[in-house]
Amino acid sequence: MDLRDKAKELIDNWKGPAYTFGVDVLDQIGAKAKALGNTVLVVSEDMFEPINQRVLVSLKNADVELVTKTIVQGAKPNAPREDVYRLESYILHYKPNSVIVIGGGSGIDAIKAATVLASLGAVHSPEIEAYFGVGLVTEALKHSGKGLLPVIAVQTSASSGAHLTKYANITDPIEGQKKLIVDEAVVPAAPLFDYRVTTTMPAILTIDGAIDGIAHCLEVFYGAREENFDKISEIAQVAIELVVKYTKQAVDNPKDAEAREALGLATDLGGYAIMLGGTNGAHLTSFSLVDLTSHGRACGIMNPYYAVFFAPKVEKQLKMVGAIFKKYGFISKNLETLLGRDLGMAVAEGMIAFQKTIGLPSTLSELSGFTDKHIERALKAAKNPQLQMKLQNMPEPLEAGQIDAYMGPILEAARTGDLSIIKNVE
């Protein structure tokens, strides 16, 4: 079976008719909104103007009214919490039947959080801080008897899978730190992704999104348990190969519908992966680099270094993933003869070689503005109980007291590119 056909089958088996995905499906948005009521709040950005206009036409044809008459400006990159509070106010003032959010991960995450505050602010807490962690929204909804406003998430970039998942990353700009809501309750009720709209994405966003898709699959695959190992393995291998095979093709020819579909499918599979398991090291570190680079790029830089650290515990996964990079010419060594740290080094080098061909930096020091403070911030964040899930998701779980001894060398290696200084737990 063709890789893309396999990906479609996996996604369809997962989401069923609730998810509208493929090429040229955007005009179905009106019918999806009508199924949820006659009024809608539409949130988007000016950069998506051609998409916005098609959505408005579809809503008009379906006789669905915009409560604000015009589109409301969405969230800035990394979903700053002030945008969450601003969007909450629109929901509270206009009381729509549903919200349509048009955008990438940041825009969708901000709306997820805004609907939480709009529903629970008066009965649980009006502060977003109260919902960071795992399952806290569901717990508050259970005690309050409330429900969340339905979200129709129109994805515009092959990246985070935010339109399909239970995660909302929200940033405190003052601290320069991301925090995370993890809760089934915030999964959008009606996701839609027309892969053709990504043909207008600039190369930098295409690359960052594709690498984010790899990060989701790779990190979940590292921590896969026996009961779902085969399913996660299948998802990860299909998605990672789609990214490795098609990213440069999409960058070199942005209008290539085949490549765009492939990356959309791959990153959707990344969303599937993070609904089955959790991300870990690279994602944890990325939360402390929000003032330097995109989330996907931060994860892409960090994952080769974590591969070396995790290697003794994930040999099976590394051989499967490494075989993909070898197939496309990024690894020359015989992976079957390698074990433990040596295997991790070989796969890390292959990942870095691939990333260089698509223009991704391989070290933190290549990021403009990077300083020692970012390492200090990352080490501090790793000790934050609200982010403890990422430590526990690691195939080599760390306690707070081990952070400096083991994560410190990983970050230093990522700064310099020297894989040899990474320490493995003995």
C-alpha positions in Angstrom: 0.0 0.0 0.0 1.2 3.5 -0.8 2.5 5.5 2.2 -0.2 8.2 1.8 -3.0 5.6 1.4 -1.8 3.9 4.6 -1.8 7.2 6.4 -5.3 8.0 5.3 -6.5 4.6 6.5 -4.9 5.1 9.9 -6.4 8.5 10.3 -9.9 7.5 9.1 -9.9 4.5 11.5 -9.0 6.9 14.3 -11.3 9.9 13.8 -14.0 8.5 11.5 -16.6 11.0 10.1 -15.9 13.6 12.8 -12.8 14.7 10.9 -12.9 16.2 7.5 -9.5 16.0 5.8 -8.0 15.8 2.4 -7.5 18.0 -0.7 -10.3 20.5 -1.6 -12.5 20.0 1.5 -12.6 23.5 2.9 -16.0 24.4 1.4 -17.6 21.8 3.8 -17.1 24.2 6.7 -20.6 25.8 6.5 -22.3 22.4 6.9 -20.1 21.6 9.9 -21.0 24.9 11.6 -24.7 24.5 10.8 -24.8 21.2 12.5 -23.8 23.0 15.7 -26.2 25.9 15.5 -27.1 29.0 13.6 -24.5 31.4 15.0 -20.7 31.3 15.1 -17.7 33.3 16.2 -15.0 33.2 13.6 -11.4 33.8 14.7 -8.5 34.0 12.3 -5.7 36.2 11.0 -5.2 38.6 8.0 -2.6 36.3 6.6 -5.3 33.7 5.9 -7.5 36.1 3.9 -8.1 33.8 0.9 -9.1 31.0 3.3 -11.2 33.4 5.4 -13.2 34.5 2.4 -14.0 30.9 1.4 -15.1 30.1 5.0 -17.4 33.2 5.0 -19.0 32.2 1.7 -19.5 28.7 2.9 -21.1 30.0 6.2 -23.4 32.3 4.2 -24.5 29.5 1.9 -25.3 27.4 5.0 -27.3 30.3 6.6 -25.0 30.6 9.6 -24.6 34.0 11.1 -21.4 35.6 12.4 -22.1 37.0 15.8 -19.6 39.8 15.4 -20.3 40.4 11.7 -16.6 40.4 11.0 -13.7 38.0 11.8 -12.0 38.4 15.1 -8.2 38.6 15.2 -6.6 35.3 16.4 -3.7 34.7 18.8 -0.1 35.7 18.2 2.6 33.1 17.9 3.0 30.7 20.9 -0.5 31.6 22.2 0.2 34.4 24.7 -2.1 34.2 27.6 -3.4 37.8 27.1 -4.8 36.6 23.8 -6.6 33.8 25.6 -8.3 36.3 27.9 -9.2 38.6 25.0 -10.8 35.7 23.1 -12.6 34.6 26.2 -14.2 38.0 26.4 -15.6 37.7 22.8 -17.2 34.3 23.7 -18.7 35.7 26.9 -20.1 38.8 25.2 -21.5 37.3 22.0 -22.5 33.8 23.2 -22.2 32.0 19.8 -23.3 28.4 19.3 -19.8 27.5 18.3 -16.4 28.9 17.5 -14.5 28.5 14.2 -10.8 29.0 14.6 -8.7 29.3 11.4 -5.0 28.9 12.0 -2.1 26.8 13.1 -1.3 25.4 16.5 -1.1 28.7 18.4 -4.4 30.0 17.2 -6.2 26.7 17.9 -4.5 26.3 21.3 -5.6 29.8 22.4 -9.2 29.1 21.5 -9.2 25.8 23.3 -8.0 27.6 26.5 -10.5 30.5 25.9 -13.4 28.2 25.8 -12.2 26.6 29.1 -12.2 30.0 30.8 -15.5 31.1 29.3 -17.2 28.0 30.6 -15.5 27.6 33.9 -14.2 31.0 34.9 -17.2 31.9 37.0 -17.6 28.5 38.7 -14.1 27.2 39.1 -11.3 29.8 38.4 -11.0 32.8 36.0 -7.2 32.2 36.0 -5.7 30.1 33.2 -3.0 28.9 35.6 -5.7 26.7 37.4 -6.0 24.5 34.3 -2.4 23.7 33.5 -1.7 20.0 34.0 -3.4 16.7 33.2 -7.2 16.3 33.4 -8.0 19.4 35.4 -10.5 20.7 32.9 -12.5 17.5 32.9 -12.4 17.5 36.7 -13.8 21.0 36.9 -16.5 20.3 34.3 -17.6 17.3 36.3 -18.0 19.2 39.5 -19.7 22.2 37.8 -22.0 20.4 35.4 -20.9 22.7 32.6 -19.8 21.9 29.1 -17.4 23.5 26.7 -18.4 25.5 23.7 -17.9 23.4 20.5 -14.8 24.3 18.5 -14.5 23.9 14.8 -10.8 23.9 14.1 -9.7 24.7 10.6 -6.0 23.8 10.4 -3.9 25.8 8.0 -0.4 24.3 8.5 1.0 20.8 8.6 2.6 20.9 12.0 1.2 20.5 15.5 -2.0 18.5 15.0 -3.7 20.9 17.4 -7.0 20.5 15.6 -7.0 16.8 16.6 -5.6 16.7 20.1 -6.1 17.2 23.8 -3.2 19.7 24.2 -3.2 23.5 24.6 0.2 25.2 24.9 -0.1 28.7 26.4 2.8 31.1 26.9 3.5 33.5 29.8 5.5 36.2 27.8 6.9 37.7 31.0 8.5 34.5 32.1 9.2 33.4 28.5 7.8 30.0 29.4 5.1 27.7 27.9 2.7 25.7 30.1 0.4 23.0 29.0 -3.3 22.0 29.4 -3.6 18.2 28.7 -7.3 17.2 28.7 -9.6 15.2 26.4 -12.3 17.9 27.0 -10.4 20.4 24.8 -10.3 18.2 21.7 -12.0 20.2 19.0 -15.5 18.9 18.2 -15.3 19.4 14.5 -11.8 19.5 13.0 -11.1 20.2 9.3 -7.9 20.3 7.3 -7.7 21.0 3.6 -4.2 20.1 2.7 -4.2 22.2 -0.4 -4.3 25.4 1.7 -0.7 24.6 2.9 0.6 25.3 -0.6 0.9 29.0 0.4 3.0 28.2 3.5 6.5 29.8 3.4 9.4 27.3 3.5 10.4 28.1 7.1 6.9 27.1 8.4 6.8 24.0 6.2 10.1 22.8 7.6 9.2 23.6 11.2 5.8 21.9 10.9 7.2 18.8 9.3 9.9 18.5 12.0 7.2 18.9 14.7 5.4 16.0 13.2 8.5 13.8 13.5 9.0 15.0 17.1 5.4 14.0 18.1 5.8 10.5 16.6 9.4 9.9 17.7 8.9 11.0 21.3 5.7 9.0 21.8 7.4 6.0 20.1 10.3 6.1 22.6 7.8 5.7 25.5 5.4 3.3 23.9 4.3 0.5 26.2 3.8 -3.1 25.2 0.0 -2.9 25.0 0.1 -0.2 22.2 3.6 -0.6 20.9 2.6 -2.1 17.5 0.0 0.6 16.8 2.4 3.5 17.8 5.2 1.8 15.8 3.0 1.7 12.7 1.9 5.4 13.1 5.5 6.6 13.8 7.1 4.7 10.9 4.5 5.9 8.3 4.6 9.5 9.5 8.4 9.8 9.8 9.0 8.3 6.4 6.4 10.7 4.8 8.3 13.6 6.4 11.8 12.4 5.3 10.6 11.6 1.8 8.5 14.6 1.1 9.7 17.7 3.0 12.4 18.8 0.6 10.1 18.2 -2.3 7.5 20.5 -0.6 10.2 23.2 0.1 11.5 23.0 -3.5 8.1 23.1 -5.1 5.5 24.7 -2.7 2.6 24.0 -5.0 3.3 20.2 -5.2 -0.1 18.9 -4.0 1.3 15.4 -3.5 4.0 16.6 -1.1 1.6 18.9 0.7 -0.9 16.1 1.2 1.9 13.8 2.4 3.1 16.3 5.1 -0.5 17.0 6.1 -1.1 13.3 6.6 2.2 12.9 8.5 1.5 15.7 10.9 -2.0 14.4 11.5 -0.5 11.1 12.4 1.7 13.0 14.8 -1.5 14.2 16.4 -2.7 10.6 16.6 0.5 9.6 18.3 0.2 12.2 21.0 -3.3 11.0 21.8 -1.9 7.6 22.4 1.1 8.6 24.4 3.1 11.6 25.6 6.0 13.6 24.3 9.0 14.1 26.5 12.5 15.5 26.5 12.6 17.7 23.3 9.1 19.0 23.9 10.0 19.9 27.5 13.1 21.8 26.4 11.2 23.6 23.6 8.9 25.3 26.2 11.9 27.3 27.4 12.9 28.5 23.9 9.8 30.3 22.9 11.5 33.7 22.6 14.1 32.2 20.2 12.4 30.0 17.7 9.3 28.1 16.8 8.1 25.1 18.8 8.7 22.6 15.9 12.2 23.9 15.2 13.2 23.7 18.9 12.0 20.1 19.1 13.9 19.3 15.9 17.1 20.7 17.2 16.8 18.8 20.5 15.6 15.4 19.4 19.0 14.1 18.1 20.6 14.9 21.4 17.9 13.2 23.4 18.2 10.1 21.1 21.7 9.6 22.4 20.6 10.0 26.0 17.6 7.6 25.6 19.5 5.1 23.4 20.1 2.2 25.9 16.4 2.1 26.6 15.0 2.4 23.0 17.2 0.2 20.9 14.2 -1.3 19.1 12.7 2.0 18.3 16.0 3.5 17.1 16.6 0.6 14.7 13.2 1.1 13.2 13.5 4.8 12.8 17.1 4.7 11.8 16.2 2.3 9.0 14.1 5.1 7.5 17.0 7.6 7.5 19.3 5.0 6.1 16.8 4.2 3.3 17.0 7.8 2.2 20.8 8.0 2.4 21.3 9.8 5.7 23.0 6.9 7.5 25.7 4.8 6.1 26.5 2.6 9.1 25.1 -0.9 9.5 22.6 -0.3 12.3 22.0 -4.0 13.0 25.5 -4.2 14.4 25.1 -1.3 16.8 23.7 -1.2 20.3 23.0 1.3 23.0 24.8 4.6 22.9 26.6 3.7 19.6 23.2 3.1 18.0 21.9 6.4 19.4 24.9 8.3 18.0 24.4 6.9 14.5 20.7 7.7 14.4 21.3 11.2 15.9 23.9 11.9 13.2 21.4 10.6 10.5 18.7 12.9 11.9 21.0 15.9 11.9 22.1 15.1 8.3 18.5 15.0 7.1 17.7 18.2 8.9 20.6 20.1 7.4 19.4 19.2 3.9 16.1 21.1 4.6 17.8 24.0 6.3 17.2 23.3 9.9 19.9 24.4 12.4 21.6 21.5 14.3 22.6 23.4 17.4 21.1 25.9 19.9 24.0 28.3 19.4 22.8 28.9 15.8 19.6 30.5 17.2 19.9 34.3 17.3 19.7 35.5 20.9 20.6 32.2 22.5 22.4 32.6 25.9 23.3 30.7 29.0 20.0 32.0 30.5 18.1 29.7 28.1 19.8 26.6 29.5 19.2 27.9 33.1 15.5 28.4 32.2 15.2 25.0 30.7 16.7 23.3 33.7 14.4 25.3 36.0 11.3 24.5 34.0 12.1 20.7 34.0 11.8 20.9 37.8 8.4 22.5 37.7 5.7 20.1 38.9 3.3 21.3 36.2 5.6 19.9 33.6 6.5 16.7 35.5 4.6 14.6 32.9 7.3 15.2 30.4 10.0 13.8 32.7 7.9 10.8 33.5 7.1 10.2 29.8 10.8 9.8 29.1 12.0 6.2 28.4 14.7 7.1 30.9 12.5 8.9 33.5 14.3 11.6 35.6 13.6 12.9 39.0 14.0 16.6 39.8 17.2 15.9 41.6 18.7 14.3 38.5 18.0 17.2 36.1 21.2 19.1 36.4 23.4 16.0 36.2 21.8 14.5 33.1 19.7 17.2 31.3 22.5 19.7 31.8 24.9 17.8 29.5 22.2 17.2 26.9 21.6 21.0 26.7 25.3 21.7 26.6 25.7 19.2 23.7 22.8 20.8 21.9 24.5 24.2 22.3 27.8 23.0 20.8 26.9 20.0 18.6 29.2 17.7 20.6 27.2 14.5 21.1 30.0 12.9 23.1 29.4 14.9 26.3 25.9 13.5 26.8 25.8 11.2 29.9 23.7 8.0 30.0 22.2 6.9 33.2 24.0 3.8 34.5 
